[in-house]
Amino acid sequence: MSAAFPMLDPAPPLPHAGNVERRLADGHGRILTDLRLSVTDRCNYRCVYCRTGNDGAQFSELPLADYARLLRIFVSLGVEKVRLTGGEPLLRQGLLELVRETAQLRSPFTDEALDIALTTNGHLLAPLAQPLKDAGLSRITISMDAVDPETFTRITRVPGSFERVRAGIRAAQDAGLGPIKINCVLLRGYNDHQMEAFAEFSRAENVIVRFIEFMPLEEDRTWSPETVVPMKEIVARLSAVRPLVPLPANHASETARRFTFADGRGEIGIIAPVSEPFCNHCSRLRLTSDGMLRTCLFSQSDHDLAGRMRNGASDDDLRSWVRSVVQRKEARHHIGEPGFLQPSRSMVHIGG
Ligand code: SAM
């Protein structure tokens, strides 16, 4: 090598989360690649279908360094997608640092960086969108259950929330966090009249609108099958205005059925865990803010991962324990069946 062309120092390699022999799998042959991590069960909204409006946070939060350690362990076991959620994750101090650290990890199975997503109600998003992008966030999902301010406020029970969320969406677009997903839980009699307007919103704002069937995961325990607006009805109503054109799934464990319109403008996703469950290709695990591992949204109990960590378990101990817990992941949920039991925690305390 000629001295006229000095070698540049190569960029330092991104740290691997550790090498392991095989991917995390359950007893039904499903490979677990997605982790939803709740960083708090506090929330600044009191959405009628989620919270009572009286109860606050019920569970503790781990130090962010503990989440970072647990994330490294899960990535070493094959997790490739991490979704930060809550409660409301933007309420958690230090979140940017956690995103930054997570963005440094690479999957030892694919040698690629992780897909890091965040689910937020958007209320605090406007000033944080660009810093989140800069920290390494890959994409964002914003919950918005109405496209008119009155209906929206009736659902969130927070005055001025609509304008805050709209500003958050705009800031996320400007920061390059698109394509932005907007989650809308449809509740019969509350916001189902917004369906067609949401389709127009998707087209006008260049966002993916995802309608979610209401699940029995609320604090109030008010769920009934009649409140659920099923996928078939959503498809029929939207198609009556503008025919829907199906889109292929992005990947095998995709939860949403995807559609666009004849001119290709706008995208609608329908997530139908109640009327068309997708448990047989579930790839998800959940970690609650207090460090409990949940193998299904509808689990009847938690598995105390943080307790083991506090008692001094090594990373290898924790890996073996996670493998054994995940083996027993539930085959499916039993929503709507006789004898259905409510899960041991509601959505806001699990992490959606
Ligand atoms: N605070 C954040 C937010 O609003 O997106 C993250 C947590 S929130 C629990 C995550 C998602 O769960 C939101 O899109 C919310 O609408 C949805 N969700 C809450 N309760 C639900 C239920 N019972 N059925 C279906 N989706 C629900």
Residues whose N, C-alpha, C, O or C-beta is under 5 A from the ligand:
A	BS01	SAM	Y49 C50 T85 G86 G87 E88 T119 T120 N121 S143 N183 V185 I212 E213 F214 M215 P216 L217 E218 M347 V348 G352
